[in-house]
Amino acid sequence: MTTFRDTRRGLVCRRLVSRSLLALLLLTMACSSSTGPDGPVTVLVVNETCHPGPCVPLRVFGFPALQPQTPEGFWGFELGYVSWAVACFRLPPSDELRVTNAGTGATTTYTWTLDEPMAFGALPMYSSMSMGQPGTDEFVPTRSEGWIVTLPGGTTVTPDVACTPPGGLD
């Protein structure tokens, strides 16, 4: 920036530069949009076992991309059951896993949020969670307000419009 000393013109130039930068900053903030959705993030799960049928009820899980090694298997959280051809689930805003070292007693907490990658997996309804594992490609939930995936065999999670789970989105 050019500095003029003790002249009327120098004071005007400094003010114009300062005001221009402030206006540019405010305009940038006003015009920028958030990359995430305004509300909850949902997933529409298509139950692949229903075609040709009969439908096999499935437990649907979300698996954070960050997977610490534990004797219990993969870290995941249950979204619910899909008993018919389709079901809609609301993704939780976050999940935590606490791992305690048996030797030292030290506990490490792992946190997942909607801004971080995850994948889906599905198991027959009466299977143990410890048998669950990711089956789809990873995706970042906040990149769309809704997603669609076919389970148990589909690997692609595709952006879609938000669906409405039973009980609504509240």
C-alpha positions as CSV (number, residue, x, y, z in Angstrom):
1,M,0.0,0.0,0.0
2,T,1.3,3.4,-0.9
3,T,1.7,5.8,2.0
4,F,1.3,9.5,1.6
5,R,2.3,11.7,4.4
6,D,0.4,14.7,5.7
7,T,-1.5,15.3,2.5
8,R,-5.2,15.3,1.9
9,R,-4.8,12.9,-0.9
10,G,-2.8,10.4,1.2
11,L,-5.6,10.2,3.8
12,V,-8.2,9.6,1.1
13,C,-6.1,6.8,-0.5
14,R,-5.7,5.0,2.9
15,R,-9.4,5.3,3.6
16,L,-10.4,4.0,0.2
17,V,-8.0,1.0,0.5
18,S,-9.3,0.2,4.0
19,R,-12.9,0.5,3.0
20,S,-12.4,-1.5,-0.2
21,L,-10.8,-4.4,1.8
22,L,-13.6,-4.3,4.3
23,A,-16.3,-4.3,1.6
24,L,-14.6,-7.2,-0.2
25,L,-14.4,-9.2,3.0
26,L,-18.1,-8.6,3.8
27,L,-19.2,-9.4,0.3
28,T,-17.2,-12.7,0.4
29,M,-18.7,-13.7,3.7
30,A,-22.3,-12.8,2.5
31,C,-21.9,-14.7,-0.8
32,S,-20.2,-17.8,0.5
33,S,-22.4,-20.8,1.2
34,S,-21.8,-23.6,3.6
35,T,-20.9,-26.9,2.1
36,G,-23.2,-28.8,4.4
37,P,-26.9,-29.3,4.5
38,D,-29.1,-27.0,6.6
39,G,-30.8,-29.9,8.4
40,P,-30.3,-33.5,9.3
41,V,-28.6,-35.9,6.9
42,T,-30.7,-39.0,5.8
43,V,-30.1,-42.2,3.9
44,L,-32.6,-44.2,1.9
45,V,-31.7,-47.9,2.1
46,V,-33.0,-50.1,-0.7
47,N,-33.2,-53.7,0.6
48,E,-31.7,-55.8,-2.3
49,T,-33.0,-59.0,-0.8
50,C,-36.6,-58.0,-1.8
51,H,-35.8,-58.4,-5.5
52,P,-37.2,-60.9,-6.4
53,G,-38.2,-61.5,-2.7
54,P,-39.2,-62.4,-0.1
55,C,-37.5,-59.6,1.8
56,V,-34.9,-60.6,4.4
57,P,-34.9,-58.1,7.3
58,L,-31.5,-56.3,7.6
59,R,-29.7,-54.4,10.4
60,V,-28.0,-51.4,8.9
61,F,-24.8,-50.0,10.3
62,G,-22.6,-46.9,9.7
63,F,-18.9,-47.4,10.0
64,P,-16.5,-44.4,10.5
65,A,-13.5,-44.4,8.1
66,L,-11.1,-44.1,11.0
67,Q,-11.0,-47.6,12.4
68,P,-8.8,-48.3,15.4
69,Q,-7.7,-51.9,15.9
70,T,-9.8,-53.5,18.6
71,P,-10.5,-57.1,19.5
72,E,-14.2,-56.5,19.1
73,G,-14.0,-55.9,15.3
74,F,-15.0,-52.8,13.4
75,W,-16.3,-49.7,15.1
76,G,-19.8,-49.0,13.9
77,F,-23.2,-47.7,15.0
78,E,-26.6,-49.2,14.3
79,L,-29.0,-47.1,12.2
80,G,-31.9,-49.5,12.4
81,Y,-33.7,-52.2,10.5
82,V,-35.0,-52.4,6.9
83,S,-37.7,-55.0,6.8
84,W,-39.4,-54.1,3.6
85,A,-38.1,-52.9,0.2
86,V,-36.9,-49.5,1.5
87,A,-36.3,-47.7,4.8
88,C,-35.2,-44.1,5.6
89,F,-32.7,-43.4,8.4
90,R,-31.4,-40.2,9.9
91,L,-27.6,-40.3,10.4
92,P,-26.5,-39.3,13.9
93,P,-24.6,-36.1,14.2
94,S,-21.7,-37.9,15.9
95,D,-20.5,-41.1,17.5
96,E,-17.7,-42.0,20.0
97,L,-15.7,-45.1,20.7
98,R,-13.6,-45.4,23.9
99,V,-10.8,-48.0,23.8
100,T,-9.1,-48.9,27.0
101,N,-5.6,-50.4,26.9
102,A,-5.8,-53.6,29.1
103,G,-2.1,-53.3,30.0
104,T,-1.9,-49.6,31.0
105,G,-5.5,-48.7,31.7
106,A,-5.2,-45.7,29.4
107,T,-8.3,-44.8,27.5
108,T,-8.4,-43.3,24.0
109,T,-11.5,-41.7,22.7
110,Y,-12.2,-41.7,19.0
111,T,-14.9,-39.3,17.7
112,W,-16.7,-39.4,14.3
113,T,-18.9,-36.5,13.0
114,L,-21.0,-36.0,9.8
115,D,-18.1,-34.1,8.3
116,E,-15.9,-37.2,8.3
117,P,-15.9,-40.2,5.9
118,M,-18.0,-43.2,6.6
119,A,-19.4,-46.4,4.9
120,F,-22.4,-48.6,5.3
121,G,-22.8,-52.2,6.0
122,A,-25.8,-54.6,6.6
123,L,-26.3,-57.9,8.3
124,P,-29.3,-60.3,8.6
125,M,-31.5,-59.0,11.5
126,Y,-30.4,-61.5,14.1
127,S,-26.7,-61.3,13.4
128,S,-24.2,-60.0,16.0
129,M,-22.8,-56.5,15.5
130,S,-19.3,-57.9,15.9
131,M,-19.8,-59.6,12.5
132,G,-20.5,-56.3,10.8
133,Q,-18.1,-54.6,8.5
134,P,-18.2,-51.8,5.9
135,G,-19.6,-52.9,2.6
136,T,-19.9,-49.6,0.6
137,D,-17.5,-47.0,-0.6
138,E,-16.7,-44.2,1.8
139,F,-18.5,-40.9,1.5
140,V,-18.8,-37.7,3.6
141,P,-22.4,-37.3,4.8
142,T,-22.4,-33.4,4.9
143,R,-21.8,-33.3,1.1
144,S,-25.6,-33.9,0.6
145,E,-28.8,-33.6,2.7
146,G,-29.7,-37.1,1.6
147,W,-28.2,-40.3,0.3
148,I,-29.3,-43.6,-1.3
149,V,-27.7,-47.0,-1.1
150,T,-28.7,-50.6,-2.0
151,L,-27.8,-53.1,0.7
152,P,-26.4,-55.7,1.3
153,G,-24.6,-56.0,-2.1
154,G,-24.4,-52.4,-3.3
155,T,-21.1,-50.5,-2.9
156,T,-22.0,-47.0,-4.2
157,V,-23.5,-44.4,-1.9
158,T,-25.2,-41.7,-4.1
159,P,-26.3,-38.2,-3.2
160,D,-30.1,-37.9,-3.2
161,V,-32.9,-35.8,-1.8
162,A,-33.5,-36.2,1.9
163,C,-36.0,-38.8,2.8
164,T,-38.3,-38.7,5.9
165,P,-37.7,-41.4,8.5
166,P,-40.7,-42.7,10.6
167,G,-41.4,-40.1,13.2
168,G,-40.0,-37.3,11.1
169,L,-36.7,-35.5,11.2
170,D,-37.0,-33.8,14.6
